[in-house]
């Protein structure tokens, strides 16, 4: 599996805050490219925002 390291800055053009821009751009990248590094599962669960430490979770291997 090839990992795409390009992030689409256009997704955040309508935001003025740099923190918001980074969140929008990285959330979009994770939704489109992330997979479980342990088992390779393509379907990763995303937790709600502002959760301490963990943002994604693999339901396959936990």
LOTORTOR-769624 format. One line per field, with one value per atom (N, C-alpha, C): residue number from 1; residue in three letters; atom name; x, y, z. Coordinates in pm, whole numbers. Layout:
N
n <- [NUM,...]
res <- [ALA,...]
atom <- [CA,...]
c1 <- [X,...]
c2 <- [Y,...]
c3 <- [Z,...]
This chain:
62
n <- [1,1,1,2,2,2,3,3,3,4,4,4,5,5,5,6,6,6,7,7,7,8,8,8,9,9,9,10,10,10,11,11,11,12,12,12,13,13,13,14,14,14,15,15,15,16,16,16,17,17,17,18,18,18,19,19,19,20,20,20,21,21,21,22,22,22,23,23,23,24,24,24,25,25,25,26,26,26,27,27,27,28,28,28,29,29,29,30,30,30,31,31,31,32,32,32,33,33,33,34,34,34,35,35,35,36,36,36,37,37,37,38,38,38,39,39,39,40,40,40,41,41,41,42,42,42,43,43,43,44,44,44,45,45,45,46,46,46,47,47,47,48,48,48,49,49,49,50,50,50,51,51,51,52,52,52,53,53,53,54,54,54,55,55,55,56,56,56,57,57,57,58,58,58,59,59,59,60,60,60,61,61,61,62,62,62]
res <- [UNK,UNK,UNK,UNK,UNK,UNK,UNK,UNK,UNK,UNK,UNK,UNK,UNK,UNK,UNK,UNK,UNK,UNK,UNK,UNK,UNK,UNK,UNK,UNK,UNK,UNK,UNK,UNK,UNK,UNK,UNK,UNK,UNK,UNK,UNK,UNK,UNK,UNK,UNK,UNK,UNK,UNK,UNK,UNK,UNK,UNK,UNK,UNK,UNK,UNK,UNK,UNK,UNK,UNK,UNK,UNK,UNK,UNK,UNK,UNK,UNK,UNK,UNK,UNK,UNK,UNK,UNK,UNK,UNK,UNK,UNK,UNK,UNK,UNK,UNK,UNK,UNK,UNK,UNK,UNK,UNK,UNK,UNK,UNK,UNK,UNK,UNK,UNK,UNK,UNK,UNK,UNK,UNK,UNK,UNK,UNK,UNK,UNK,UNK,UNK,UNK,UNK,UNK,UNK,UNK,UNK,UNK,UNK,UNK,UNK,UNK,UNK,UNK,UNK,UNK,UNK,UNK,UNK,UNK,UNK,UNK,UNK,UNK,UNK,UNK,UNK,UNK,UNK,UNK,UNK,UNK,UNK,UNK,UNK,UNK,UNK,UNK,UNK,UNK,UNK,UNK,UNK,UNK,UNK,UNK,UNK,UNK,UNK,UNK,UNK,UNK,UNK,UNK,UNK,UNK,UNK,UNK,UNK,UNK,UNK,UNK,UNK,UNK,UNK,UNK,UNK,UNK,UNK,UNK,UNK,UNK,UNK,UNK,UNK,UNK,UNK,UNK,UNK,UNK,UNK,UNK,UNK,UNK,UNK,UNK,UNK]
atom <- [N,CA,C,N,CA,C,N,CA,C,N,CA,C,N,CA,C,N,CA,C,N,CA,C,N,CA,C,N,CA,C,N,CA,C,N,CA,C,N,CA,C,N,CA,C,N,CA,C,N,CA,C,N,CA,C,N,CA,C,N,CA,C,N,CA,C,N,CA,C,N,CA,C,N,CA,C,N,CA,C,N,CA,C,N,CA,C,N,CA,C,N,CA,C,N,CA,C,N,CA,C,N,CA,C,N,CA,C,N,CA,C,N,CA,C,N,CA,C,N,CA,C,N,CA,C,N,CA,C,N,CA,C,N,CA,C,N,CA,C,N,CA,C,N,CA,C,N,CA,C,N,CA,C,N,CA,C,N,CA,C,N,CA,C,N,CA,C,N,CA,C,N,CA,C,N,CA,C,N,CA,C,N,CA,C,N,CA,C,N,CA,C,N,CA,C,N,CA,C,N,CA,C,N,CA,C,N,CA,C,N,CA,C,N,CA,C]
c1 <- [84,0,89,59,136,66,142,88,106,-3,0,31,142,182,137,74,24,-104,-112,-232,-293,-426,-496,-530,-450,-468,-597,-648,-771,-891,-887,-998,-1020,-917,-926,-922,-944,-936,-1037,-1150,-1254,-1232,-1127,-1099,-990,-998,-897,-796,-838,-750,-657,-528,-432,-463,-510,-546,-661,-761,-873,-826,-741,-689,-616,-528,-453,-547,-648,-743,-819,-868,-945,-857,-738,-647,-605,-568,-524,-640,-758,-875,-909,-903,-930,-827,-699,-594,-615,-642,-663,-783,-892,-1011,-984,-894,-868,-749,-660,-535,-495,-549,-500,-550,-467,-501,-429,-469,-406,-264,-169,-29,6,-76,-50,-104,-233,-294,-327,-316,-344,-490,-576,-719,-738,-816,-839,-946,-1026,-1138,-1104,-1074,-1033,-1147,-1178,-1280,-1218,-1295,-1249,-1329,-1259,-1326,-1366,-1449,-1491,-1370,-1384,-1277,-1252,-1132,-1088,-1076,-1065,-1043,-893,-858,-715,-642,-533,-438,-485,-588,-626,-730,-704,-800,-859,-784,-831,-815,-891,-895,-926,-852,-878,-970,-1087,-1183,-1142,-1061,-1020,-923,-817,-715,-712,-787,-800,-667]
c2 <- [-117,0,124,218,342,451,520,625,760,831,962,1066,1137,1237,1378,1397,1528,1563,1684,1732,1843,1845,1939,2067,2170,2297,2368,2334,2399,2370,2261,2224,2329,2406,2501,2647,2674,2811,2905,2853,2940,2970,2914,2936,3041,3121,3224,3182,3104,3061,2949,2962,2859,2726,2731,2608,2537,2611,2552,2493,2565,2519,2385,2378,2255,2140,2164,2059,2009,2099,2062,1984,2033,1968,1829,1817,1686,1588,1635,1546,1491,1575,1532,1428,1452,1359,1224,1225,1101,1024,1093,1028,960,1016,963,869,869,795,702,721,645,501,414,274,228,116,65,20,75,41,-98,-151,-283,-395,-387,-498,-463,-335,-295,-266,-274,-247,-106,-93,36,117,55,123,157,282,331,414,392,471,601,707,837,876,910,953,1100,1145,1284,1375,1500,1598,1622,1666,1703,1585,1466,1349,1342,1319,1315,1200,1230,1137,1063,979,894,961,964,1022,919,810,705,569,471,341,234,125,14,-87,-105,-198,-343,-365,-500,-560,-487,-543,-477,-369,-294,-240]
c3 <- [0,0,0,-87,-97,-17,65,149,80,57,-5,101,86,185,149,35,-6,70,119,185,100,91,5,82,62,132,90,-28,-77,12,85,174,283,317,429,385,259,209,275,318,375,524,583,726,742,849,872,979,1075,1183,1136,1165,1127,1196,1320,1393,1323,1277,1205,1072,1003,874,890,990,1014,1046,1130,1166,1044,961,842,744,720,625,674,800,850,863,907,913,775,673,536,492,523,484,552,682,756,699,672,616,483,404,271,260,360,343,456,573,689,689,738,758,884,939,1060,1026,1094,1069,1121,1210,1267,1178,1141,1065,920,882,745,714,813,792,738,631,566,637,720,783,928,951,1083,1141,1268,1335,1386,1382,1429,1553,1658,1780,1768,1860,1862,1885,1846,1865,2013,2045,2179,2275,2223,2308,2339,2466,2500,2429,2364,2307,2183,2192,2080,1992,1860,1768,1673,1652,1561,1629,1580,1644,1539,1540,1449,1518,1464,1524,1498,1396,1359,1460,1491,1581,1718,1734,1859,1907]
